[in-house]
């Protein structure tokens, strides 16, 4: 059996879709639905009041050396480009060639191993926009921005070049007794009520969802003032503090639904990291906050119309290309994407750096 009879870009896309359906969905994918556009023009990516994203000046030279396109301005070619490849090992190709029937269970085992490797590439591509989105939702210094590395190049995108968001939509609790880690003295419900009022006064829209990490949720469960608010709604003298009780009091008193987001990913060095960091609480309204925009990758643009590669698109804009090289003969899988989120409703959100 020839490996290309069973191992195609469409087969990879199908397998990845089936595997993904059994996983916990990324939070960012729901808040920033995927959309596709041709090319990689940054002017499509909008922030507050339809303003374009600003590329950090310190990264202009570093980013521009990645690709050059004659006749185009620098800012029109700067969406982040990601590409990774893998080769099917020659030993695996030899094993598949020995199999006469594609229904042979031995073939299924070898192909399964190869598809797992391809899924790893696609999964890695899906991590990228989620990391970007969570950087926007939990800005370390109060100004939403994205800084991410790809192919040895660090891309930096500033969604708040004038620090307007930092001034109006961000609060950092600097006094120790105000920090939510001080579960005796801090007053998270008052902090949140103040933030909700600020957003409503500015935009006429009141956030209804709060995103926190597991560690932050644990602080809320230990908080003395939240516990008092829960006890005031109960006839018993004591109460067991759990997620549901905290969520209930926030819903009843503030109209806020709490989402605890603890999903993790592996960084480039192999260590685990949280998508949404500890120490933050992000207030957002219902509905989409923006879009995850995918551009056209070189694989999709140049190979889809040729017979040199077998190309399919998964998750709206992730290109999967399968090619066969010669001398030596290898089957190469390349996964690539050009991606950046827009953040049109950022004015209707608020971030508290709570400890």
LUMFI-56617 format. One record per residue (C-alpha): residue in three letters; x, y, z; residue number from 1. Coordinates in Angstrom, 3 decimals, decimal comma, always signed. Last residue first. Layout:
% residues N
+-----+----------+----------+----------+-----+
! res !        X !        Y !        Z !   n !
+-----+----------+----------+----------+-----+
! Ala !        X !        Y !        Z ! NUM !
...
+-----+----------+----------+----------+-----+
***
This chain:
% residues 355
+-----+----------+----------+----------+-----+
! res !        X !        Y !        Z !   n !
+-----+----------+----------+----------+-----+
! Unk !   -3,001 !  +40,316 !  +43,431 ! 355 !
! Unk !   -6,202 !  +41,641 !  +41,795 ! 354 !
! Unk !   -5,060 !  +43,010 !  +38,488 ! 353 !
! Unk !   -8,604 !  +43,959 !  +37,497 ! 352 !
! Unk !   -9,464 !  +44,033 !  +33,796 ! 351 !
! Unk !  -12,537 !  +45,649 !  +32,226 ! 350 !
! Unk !  -14,431 !  +44,963 !  +29,010 ! 349 !
! Unk !  -16,910 !  +47,038 !  +26,993 ! 348 !
! Unk !  -14,163 !  +49,227 !  +25,511 ! 347 !
! Unk !  -12,539 !  +46,058 !  +24,108 ! 346 !
! Unk !  -15,496 !  +45,455 !  +21,844 ! 345 !
! Unk !  -13,660 !  +45,661 !  +18,488 ! 344 !
! Unk !  -10,825 !  +43,312 !  +19,457 ! 343 !
! Unk !   -9,375 !  +41,799 !  +16,262 ! 342 !
! Unk !   -7,411 !  +38,575 !  +16,584 ! 341 !
! Unk !   -4,308 !  +37,685 !  +14,519 ! 340 !
! Unk !   -3,475 !  +34,680 !  +12,351 ! 339 !
! Unk !   -1,346 !  +33,533 !   +9,437 ! 338 !
! Unk !   -1,267 !  +29,759 !   +9,615 ! 337 !
! Unk !   +0,903 !  +26,807 !   +8,639 ! 336 !
! Unk !   +0,973 !  +23,029 !   +9,002 ! 335 !
! Unk !   +3,476 !  +21,135 !   +6,860 ! 334 !
! Unk !   +3,490 !  +17,351 !   +6,454 ! 333 !
! Unk !   +6,375 !  +15,816 !   +4,524 ! 332 !
! Unk !   +6,377 !  +12,329 !   +2,996 ! 331 !
! Unk !   +9,980 !  +11,385 !   +2,391 ! 330 !
! Unk !  +11,996 !   +9,951 !   -0,496 ! 329 !
! Unk !  +15,677 !  +10,701 !   -0,063 ! 328 !
! Unk !  +16,450 !  +11,969 !   -2,624 ! 327 !
! Unk !  +12,849 !  +12,906 !   -3,408 ! 326 !
! Unk !  +10,203 !  +14,808 !   -1,470 ! 325 !
! Unk !   +6,511 !  +13,977 !   -1,242 ! 324 !
! Unk !   +4,150 !  +16,721 !   -0,100 ! 323 !
! Unk !   +1,284 !  +16,943 !   +2,382 ! 322 !
! Unk !   -0,042 !  +20,427 !   +3,170 ! 321 !
! Unk !   -2,302 !  +21,343 !   +6,104 ! 320 !
! Unk !   -3,413 !  +24,993 !   +6,128 ! 319 !
! Unk !   -4,982 !  +26,413 !   +9,308 ! 318 !
! Unk !   -7,569 !  +29,044 !   +8,325 ! 317 !
! Unk !  -11,148 !  +28,043 !   +9,079 ! 316 !
! Unk !  -10,388 !  +25,332 !  +11,657 ! 315 !
! Unk !   -8,894 !  +22,994 !   +9,040 ! 314 !
! Unk !   -7,855 !  +23,782 !   +5,461 ! 313 !
! Unk !   -6,617 !  +21,118 !   +3,036 ! 312 !
! Unk !   -3,585 !  +20,916 !   +0,738 ! 311 !
! Unk !   -2,099 !  +18,032 !   -1,315 ! 310 !
! Unk !   +1,079 !  +19,293 !   -2,859 ! 309 !
! Unk !   +2,911 !  +19,367 !   -6,171 ! 308 !
! Unk !   -0,207 !  +19,192 !   -8,319 ! 307 !
! Unk !   -0,651 !  +22,931 !   -8,274 ! 306 !
! Unk !   -3,606 !  +25,190 !   -7,553 ! 305 !
! Unk !   -3,640 !  +24,592 !   -3,828 ! 304 !
! Unk !   +0,118 !  +24,925 !   -3,646 ! 303 !
! Unk !   +0,794 !  +28,611 !   -4,093 ! 302 !
! Unk !   -1,843 !  +30,343 !   -1,962 ! 301 !
! Unk !   -2,574 !  +27,627 !   +0,585 ! 300 !
! Unk !   +1,044 !  +26,790 !   +1,287 ! 299 !
! Unk !   +2,028 !  +30,466 !   +1,250 ! 298 !
! Unk !   -0,596 !  +31,115 !   +3,946 ! 297 !
! Unk !   -3,766 !  +33,125 !   +3,311 ! 296 !
! Unk !   -4,885 !  +35,118 !   +6,335 ! 295 !
! Unk !   -6,835 !  +34,025 !   +9,404 ! 294 !
! Unk !   -8,697 !  +36,518 !  +11,559 ! 293 !
! Unk !   -9,824 !  +35,586 !  +15,060 ! 292 !
! Unk !  -12,785 !  +37,870 !  +15,606 ! 291 !
! Unk !  -13,902 !  +40,397 !  +18,181 ! 290 !
! Unk !  -15,597 !  +40,459 !  +21,581 ! 289 !
! Unk !  -18,282 !  +37,927 !  +20,645 ! 288 !
! Unk !  -21,359 !  +37,709 !  +22,837 ! 287 !
! Unk !  -22,132 !  +38,575 !  +26,439 ! 286 !
! Unk !  -20,112 !  +41,351 !  +28,061 ! 285 !
! Unk !  -16,642 !  +40,954 !  +29,595 ! 284 !
! Unk !  -15,045 !  +41,362 !  +33,024 ! 283 !
! Unk !  -11,509 !  +40,023 !  +33,366 ! 282 !
! Unk !  -10,088 !  +39,061 !  +36,760 ! 281 !
! Unk !   -6,311 !  +38,785 !  +37,080 ! 280 !
! Unk !   -3,734 !  +37,412 !  +39,512 ! 279 !
! Unk !   -3,220 !  +33,995 !  +37,952 ! 278 !
! Unk !   -2,764 !  +33,818 !  +34,200 ! 277 !
! Unk !   -5,188 !  +32,681 !  +31,470 ! 276 !
! Unk !   -3,540 !  +30,347 !  +28,933 ! 275 !
! Unk !   -1,693 !  +28,577 !  +31,728 ! 274 !
! Unk !   +1,808 !  +27,267 !  +31,111 ! 273 !
! Unk !   +3,426 !  +23,839 !  +30,917 ! 272 !
! Unk !   +7,132 !  +23,557 !  +30,100 ! 271 !
! Unk !   +8,312 !  +22,165 !  +26,751 ! 270 !
! Unk !  +10,698 !  +25,000 !  +25,857 ! 269 !
! Unk !   +8,327 !  +26,347 !  +23,184 ! 268 !
! Unk !   +5,508 !  +26,490 !  +25,726 ! 267 !
! Unk !   +3,162 !  +23,609 !  +26,450 ! 266 !
! Unk !   -0,502 !  +24,471 !  +26,928 ! 265 !
! Unk !   -2,920 !  +24,849 !  +29,825 ! 264 !
! Unk !   -6,656 !  +25,126 !  +30,444 ! 263 !
! Unk !   -7,596 !  +26,596 !  +33,843 ! 262 !
! Unk !  -10,430 !  +28,951 !  +32,965 ! 261 !
! Unk !  -12,905 !  +29,508 !  +35,796 ! 260 !
! Unk !  -15,902 !  +31,301 !  +34,276 ! 259 !
! Unk !  -17,984 !  +33,397 !  +36,687 ! 258 !
! Unk !  -21,425 !  +34,698 !  +35,700 ! 257 !
! Unk !  -22,072 !  +38,222 !  +36,979 ! 256 !
! Unk !  -25,438 !  +39,805 !  +37,775 ! 255 !
! Unk !  -23,844 !  +41,537 !  +40,747 ! 254 !
! Unk !  -25,752 !  +40,338 !  +43,824 ! 253 !
! Unk !  -27,546 !  +37,229 !  +42,570 ! 252 !
! Unk !  -24,946 !  +36,087 !  +40,027 ! 251 !
! Unk !  -22,015 !  +36,815 !  +42,305 ! 250 !
! Unk !  -23,806 !  +35,014 !  +45,150 ! 249 !
! Unk !  -24,480 !  +31,973 !  +42,962 ! 248 !
! Unk !  -20,956 !  +31,762 !  +41,552 ! 247 !
! Unk !  -19,513 !  +31,774 !  +45,075 ! 246 !
! Unk !  -21,939 !  +29,052 !  +46,179 ! 245 !
! Unk !  -21,224 !  +26,956 !  +43,080 ! 244 !
! Unk !  -17,469 !  +27,156 !  +43,446 ! 243 !
! Unk !  -17,466 !  +25,869 !  +47,023 ! 242 !
! Unk !  -17,699 !  +27,319 !  +50,519 ! 241 !
! Unk !  -19,369 !  +25,002 !  +53,005 ! 240 !
! Unk !  -21,795 !  +27,060 !  +55,095 ! 239 !
! Unk !  -22,159 !  +27,829 !  +58,773 ! 238 !
! Unk !  -24,879 !  +29,430 !  +60,892 ! 237 !
! Unk !  -27,688 !  +28,104 !  +58,712 ! 236 !
! Unk !  -30,536 !  +30,345 !  +57,491 ! 235 !
! Unk !  -28,729 !  +31,221 !  +54,280 ! 234 !
! Unk !  -28,692 !  +34,418 !  +52,203 ! 233 !
! Unk !  -26,727 !  +36,382 !  +54,803 ! 232 !
! Unk !  -24,331 !  +33,430 !  +54,983 ! 231 !
! Unk !  -23,447 !  +33,965 !  +51,321 ! 230 !
! Unk !  -22,704 !  +37,663 !  +51,840 ! 229 !
! Unk !  -20,627 !  +36,813 !  +54,911 ! 228 !
! Unk !  -18,643 !  +34,267 !  +52,880 ! 227 !
! Unk !  -17,971 !  +36,910 !  +50,251 ! 226 !
! Unk !  -16,734 !  +39,236 !  +52,980 ! 225 !
! Unk !  -14,419 !  +36,604 !  +54,496 ! 224 !
! Unk !  -12,787 !  +35,532 !  +51,227 ! 223 !
! Unk !  -11,787 !  +31,865 !  +51,162 ! 222 !
! Unk !  -13,970 !  +30,954 !  +48,179 ! 221 !
! Unk !  -12,774 !  +34,076 !  +46,353 ! 220 !
! Unk !   -9,146 !  +33,093 !  +46,973 ! 219 !
! Unk !   -9,853 !  +29,656 !  +45,471 ! 218 !
! Unk !  -11,362 !  +31,339 !  +42,417 ! 217 !
! Unk !   -8,135 !  +33,299 !  +41,964 ! 216 !
! Unk !   -6,092 !  +30,091 !  +42,055 ! 215 !
! Unk !   -8,424 !  +28,430 !  +39,524 ! 214 !
! Unk !   -8,011 !  +31,326 !  +37,095 ! 213 !
! Unk !  -10,605 !  +34,049 !  +36,555 ! 212 !
! Unk !  -12,997 !  +35,179 !  +33,808 ! 211 !
! Unk !  -15,973 !  +37,340 !  +34,788 ! 210 !
! Unk !  -19,164 !  +37,521 !  +32,711 ! 209 !
! Unk !  -22,031 !  +40,043 !  +32,652 ! 208 !
! Unk !  -20,361 !  +43,280 !  +31,586 ! 207 !
! Unk !  -22,657 !  +46,333 !  +31,551 ! 206 !
! Unk !  -23,084 !  +48,312 !  +28,327 ! 205 !
! Unk !  -23,836 !  +52,035 !  +28,248 ! 204 !
! Unk !  -20,254 !  +52,586 !  +27,057 ! 203 !
! Unk !  -18,510 !  +54,865 !  +29,566 ! 202 !
! Unk !  -20,947 !  +54,789 !  +32,486 ! 201 !
! Unk !  -21,550 !  +51,066 !  +31,979 ! 200 !
! Unk !  -17,824 !  +50,311 !  +31,963 ! 199 !
! Unk !  -17,208 !  +52,307 !  +35,152 ! 198 !
! Unk !  -20,249 !  +50,835 !  +36,926 ! 197 !
! Unk !  -19,039 !  +47,307 !  +36,217 ! 196 !
! Unk !  -15,571 !  +48,166 !  +37,527 ! 195 !
! Unk !  -16,945 !  +49,595 !  +40,779 ! 194 !
! Unk !  -19,158 !  +46,525 !  +41,249 ! 193 !
! Unk !  -16,116 !  +44,307 !  +40,678 ! 192 !
! Unk !  -14,029 !  +46,030 !  +43,336 ! 191 !
! Unk !  -16,983 !  +45,934 !  +45,751 ! 190 !
! Unk !  -17,428 !  +42,204 !  +45,189 ! 189 !
! Unk !  -13,692 !  +41,605 !  +45,600 ! 188 !
! Unk !  -13,553 !  +43,170 !  +49,101 ! 187 !
! Unk !  -10,130 !  +42,524 !  +50,627 ! 186 !
! Unk !   -9,607 !  +42,367 !  +54,396 ! 185 !
! Unk !   -9,605 !  +38,706 !  +55,432 ! 184 !
! Unk !   -8,873 !  +36,982 !  +52,117 ! 183 !
! Unk !   -5,719 !  +38,993 !  +51,566 ! 182 !
! Unk !   -4,899 !  +37,264 !  +48,248 ! 181 !
! Unk !   -7,674 !  +39,415 !  +46,805 ! 180 !
! Unk !   -5,418 !  +42,440 !  +47,078 ! 179 !
! Unk !   -6,971 !  +45,365 !  +48,925 ! 178 !
! Unk !   -5,083 !  +44,693 !  +52,181 ! 177 !
! Unk !   -1,776 !  +44,689 !  +50,293 ! 176 !
! Unk !   -2,416 !  +48,032 !  +48,589 ! 175 !
! Unk !   -1,523 !  +47,811 !  +44,882 ! 174 !
! Unk !   -4,826 !  +46,699 !  +43,389 ! 173 !
! Unk !   -4,345 !  +47,369 !  +39,684 ! 172 !
! Unk !   -7,365 !  +48,684 !  +37,826 ! 171 !
! Unk !   -7,939 !  +48,657 !  +34,073 ! 170 !
! Unk !  -10,669 !  +49,924 !  +31,767 ! 169 !
! Unk !  -10,357 !  +53,717 !  +31,818 ! 168 !
! Unk !   -6,640 !  +54,555 !  +32,000 ! 167 !
! Unk !   -5,231 !  +51,275 !  +30,684 ! 166 !
! Unk !   -7,790 !  +51,309 !  +27,879 ! 165 !
! Unk !   -6,786 !  +54,819 !  +26,842 ! 164 !
! Unk !   -3,081 !  +53,921 !  +26,910 ! 163 !
! Unk !   -2,576 !  +55,728 !  +23,559 ! 162 !
! Unk !   -1,169 !  +52,671 !  +21,763 ! 161 !
! Unk !   -3,840 !  +50,318 !  +23,182 ! 160 !
! Unk !   -4,031 !  +47,321 !  +20,818 ! 159 !
! Unk !   -0,235 !  +47,023 !  +20,575 ! 158 !
! Unk !   +1,119 !  +44,157 !  +18,468 ! 157 !
! Unk !   +4,518 !  +42,563 !  +19,060 ! 156 !
! Unk !   +5,908 !  +39,734 !  +16,903 ! 155 !
! Unk !   +9,108 !  +38,042 !  +18,040 ! 154 !
! Unk !  +10,936 !  +36,245 !  +15,227 ! 153 !
! Unk !  +12,716 !  +32,897 !  +15,606 ! 152 !
! Unk !  +10,147 !  +31,094 !  +13,458 ! 151 !
! Unk !   +7,315 !  +32,465 !  +15,584 ! 150 !
! Unk !   +7,459 !  +34,271 !  +18,921 ! 149 !
! Unk !   +4,552 !  +36,034 !  +20,586 ! 148 !
! Unk !   +3,875 !  +39,451 !  +22,062 ! 147 !
! Unk !   +0,277 !  +40,619 !  +21,943 ! 146 !
! Unk !   -1,049 !  +43,805 !  +23,503 ! 145 !
! Unk !   -3,884 !  +44,992 !  +25,700 ! 144 !
! Unk !   -2,652 !  +47,873 !  +27,895 ! 143 !
! Unk !   -3,022 !  +47,240 !  +31,641 ! 142 !
! Unk !   +0,584 !  +46,241 !  +32,379 ! 141 !
! Unk !   +0,121 !  +42,456 !  +32,405 ! 140 !
! Unk !   -2,734 !  +42,491 !  +29,900 ! 139 !
! Unk !   -5,242 !  +39,738 !  +30,786 ! 138 !
! Unk !   -7,876 !  +39,634 !  +28,025 ! 137 !
! Unk !   -5,463 !  +40,640 !  +25,243 ! 136 !
! Unk !   -2,837 !  +38,115 !  +26,345 ! 135 !
! Unk !   -5,637 !  +35,539 !  +26,544 ! 134 !
! Unk !   -6,506 !  +36,185 !  +22,905 ! 133 !
! Unk !   -2,935 !  +35,769 !  +21,681 ! 132 !
! Unk !   -2,428 !  +32,510 !  +23,565 ! 131 !
! Unk !   -5,686 !  +31,192 !  +22,131 ! 130 !
! Unk !   -4,622 !  +32,278 !  +18,629 ! 129 !
! Unk !   -1,380 !  +30,234 !  +18,912 ! 128 !
! Unk !   -2,706 !  +27,073 !  +20,589 ! 127 !
! Unk !   -4,651 !  +26,054 !  +17,471 ! 126 !
! Unk !   -1,427 !  +25,821 !  +15,449 ! 125 !
! Unk !   +0,091 !  +23,517 !  +18,058 ! 124 !
! Unk !   -2,978 !  +21,294 !  +17,835 ! 123 !
! Unk !   -2,484 !  +21,118 !  +14,066 ! 122 !
! Unk !   +1,144 !  +20,032 !  +14,501 ! 121 !
! Unk !   +0,270 !  +17,478 !  +17,184 ! 120 !
! Unk !   -2,494 !  +16,134 !  +14,948 ! 119 !
! Unk !   +0,140 !  +15,373 !  +12,307 ! 118 !
! Unk !   +2,154 !  +13,337 !  +14,814 ! 117 !
! Unk !   -0,975 !  +11,457 !  +15,900 ! 116 !
! Unk !   -1,760 !  +10,798 !  +12,216 ! 115 !
! Unk !   +1,601 !   +9,056 !  +11,840 ! 114 !
! Unk !   +1,054 !   +6,832 !  +14,881 ! 113 !
! Unk !   -2,447 !   +5,955 !  +13,697 ! 112 !
! Unk !   -1,057 !   +5,098 !  +10,263 ! 111 !
! Unk !   +1,290 !   +2,538 !  +11,831 ! 110 !
! Unk !   -1,442 !   +0,985 !  +13,968 ! 109 !
! Unk !   -4,046 !   +1,019 !  +11,189 ! 108 !
! Unk !   -1,605 !   -0,717 !   +8,843 ! 107 !
! Unk !   -1,193 !   -3,528 !  +11,364 ! 106 !
! Unk !   -4,980 !   -3,781 !  +11,630 ! 105 !
! Unk !   -5,145 !   -4,578 !   +7,875 ! 104 !
! Unk !   -7,980 !   -2,556 !   +6,353 ! 103 !
! Unk !   -5,573 !   -0,805 !   +3,973 ! 102 !
! Unk !   -4,683 !   -4,180 !   +2,449 ! 101 !
! Unk !   -1,290 !   -5,144 !   +1,050 ! 100 !
! Unk !   +0,905 !   -3,985 !   +3,933 !  99 !
! Unk !   +4,617 !   -4,067 !   +3,231 !  98 !
! Unk !   +4,491 !   -0,518 !   +1,869 !  97 !
! Unk !   +3,168 !   +0,645 !   +5,235 !  96 !
! Unk !   +6,212 !   -0,747 !   +7,049 !  95 !
! Unk !   +8,587 !   +0,898 !   +4,571 !  94 !
! Unk !   +6,884 !   +4,261 !   +5,057 !  93 !
! Unk !   +7,167 !   +3,862 !   +8,824 !  92 !
! Unk !  +10,896 !   +3,116 !   +8,556 !  91 !
! Unk !  +11,370 !   +6,154 !   +6,333 !  90 !
! Unk !   +9,968 !   +8,350 !   +9,065 !  89 !
! Unk !   +7,056 !  +10,553 !   +8,065 !  88 !
! Unk !   +8,552 !  +14,022 !   +8,086 !  87 !
! Unk !   +7,306 !  +16,914 !  +10,185 !  86 !
! Unk !   +6,654 !  +20,582 !   +9,503 !  85 !
! Unk !   +5,910 !  +23,808 !  +11,340 !  84 !
! Unk !   +4,760 !  +27,210 !  +10,104 !  83 !
! Unk !   +3,552 !  +30,377 !  +11,808 !  82 !
! Unk !   +3,085 !  +33,809 !  +10,249 !  81 !
! Unk !   +2,118 !  +36,839 !  +12,353 !  80 !
! Unk !   +0,274 !  +39,559 !  +10,457 !  79 !
! Unk !   +2,784 !  +42,157 !   +9,290 !  78 !
! Unk !   +2,473 !  +42,574 !   +5,567 !  77 !
! Unk !   +0,358 !  +45,729 !   +5,259 !  76 !
! Unk !   +2,316 !  +47,656 !   +7,873 !  75 !
! Unk !   +5,476 !  +47,436 !   +5,773 !  74 !
! Unk !   +3,967 !  +49,026 !   +2,676 !  73 !
! Unk !   +3,622 !  +46,824 !   -0,371 !  72 !
! Unk !   +5,267 !  +47,283 !   -3,756 !  71 !
! Unk !   +7,735 !  +44,439 !   -3,463 !  70 !
! Unk !   +6,957 !  +41,791 !   -0,888 !  69 !
! Unk !   +9,670 !  +40,843 !   +1,581 !  68 !
! Unk !   +9,340 !  +38,138 !   +4,197 !  67 !
! Unk !  +10,836 !  +37,515 !   +7,634 !  66 !
! Unk !  +13,000 !  +40,629 !   +7,479 !  65 !
! Unk !   +9,971 !  +42,825 !   +8,162 !  64 !
! Unk !   +9,415 !  +41,309 !  +11,590 !  63 !
! Unk !  +12,802 !  +42,132 !  +13,045 !  62 !
! Unk !  +12,931 !  +45,591 !  +11,492 !  61 !
! Unk !   +9,518 !  +46,649 !  +12,767 !  60 !
! Unk !   +9,904 !  +45,040 !  +16,187 !  59 !
! Unk !  +10,980 !  +48,067 !  +18,202 !  58 !
! Unk !   +8,198 !  +50,079 !  +16,544 !  57 !
! Unk !   +5,458 !  +47,905 !  +18,104 !  56 !
! Unk !   +2,804 !  +47,235 !  +15,480 !  55 !
! Unk !   -0,335 !  +49,286 !  +16,053 !  54 !
! Unk !   -3,722 !  +47,664 !  +15,553 !  53 !
! Unk !   -6,245 !  +49,668 !  +13,566 !  52 !
! Unk !   -8,961 !  +51,816 !  +15,149 !  51 !
! Unk !  -12,569 !  +50,667 !  +14,661 !  50 !
! Unk !  -13,808 !  +52,315 !  +17,853 !  49 !
! Unk !  -11,641 !  +49,988 !  +19,991 !  48 !
! Unk !   -9,597 !  +47,447 !  +18,051 !  47 !
! Unk !   -9,444 !  +46,479 !  +14,380 !  46 !
! Unk !   -7,456 !  +43,970 !  +12,327 !  45 !
! Unk !   -8,251 !  +44,509 !   +8,651 !  44 !
! Unk !   -5,401 !  +47,040 !   +8,311 !  43 !
! Unk !   -2,930 !  +44,228 !   +9,036 !  42 !
! Unk !   -3,082 !  +42,838 !   +5,498 !  41 !
! Unk !   -2,111 !  +39,172 !   +5,391 !  40 !
! Unk !   -3,711 !  +37,899 !   +2,198 !  39 !
! Unk !   -7,276 !  +36,750 !   +1,628 !  38 !
! Unk !   -9,660 !  +36,796 !   +4,546 !  37 !
! Unk !  -10,963 !  +34,148 !   +6,919 !  36 !
! Unk !  -12,996 !  +34,414 !  +10,110 !  35 !
! Unk !  -12,739 !  +32,573 !  +13,427 !  34 !
! Unk !  -14,996 !  +33,482 !  +16,336 !  33 !
! Unk !  -13,354 !  +35,562 !  +19,122 !  32 !
! Unk !  -15,261 !  +34,853 !  +22,347 !  31 !
! Unk !  -15,990 !  +31,228 !  +21,446 !  30 !
! Unk !  -12,465 !  +30,467 !  +20,214 !  29 !
! Unk !  -11,045 !  +32,258 !  +23,246 !  28 !
! Unk !  -12,551 !  +29,758 !  +25,650 !  27 !
! Unk !  -10,853 !  +26,827 !  +23,922 !  26 !
! Unk !  -13,140 !  +23,819 !  +23,710 !  25 !
! Unk !  -12,638 !  +20,817 !  +25,969 !  24 !
! Unk !  -11,758 !  +17,904 !  +23,709 !  23 !
! Unk !  -13,903 !  +15,193 !  +22,117 !  22 !
! Unk !  -14,746 !  +17,205 !  +19,010 !  21 !
! Unk !  -11,033 !  +17,876 !  +18,526 !  20 !
! Unk !  -10,326 !  +14,182 !  +17,803 !  19 !
! Unk !  -12,972 !  +14,018 !  +15,067 !  18 !
! Unk !  -11,818 !  +17,288 !  +13,502 !  17 !
! Unk !   -8,178 !  +16,164 !  +13,617 !  16 !
! Unk !   -9,005 !  +12,875 !  +11,901 !  15 !
! Unk !  -10,955 !  +14,644 !   +9,155 !  14 !
! Unk !   -8,257 !  +17,266 !   +8,544 !  13 !
! Unk !   -5,544 !  +14,590 !   +8,430 !  12 !
! Unk !   -7,629 !  +12,541 !   +5,981 !  11 !
! Unk !   -8,153 !  +15,613 !   +3,809 !  10 !
! Unk !   -4,405 !  +16,330 !   +3,837 !   9 !
! Unk !   -3,733 !  +12,781 !   +2,676 !   8 !
! Unk !   -2,293 !   +9,678 !   +4,345 !   7 !
! Unk !   -4,316 !   +6,728 !   +3,032 !   6 !
! Unk !   -3,354 !   +6,403 !   -0,635 !   5 !
! Unk !   -0,310 !   +8,616 !   -0,028 !   4 !
! Unk !   +1,243 !   +5,845 !   +2,092 !   3 !
! Unk !   +1,274 !   +3,462 !   -0,887 !   2 !
! Unk !   +0,000 !   +0,000 !   +0,000 !   1 !
+-----+----------+----------+----------+-----+
***
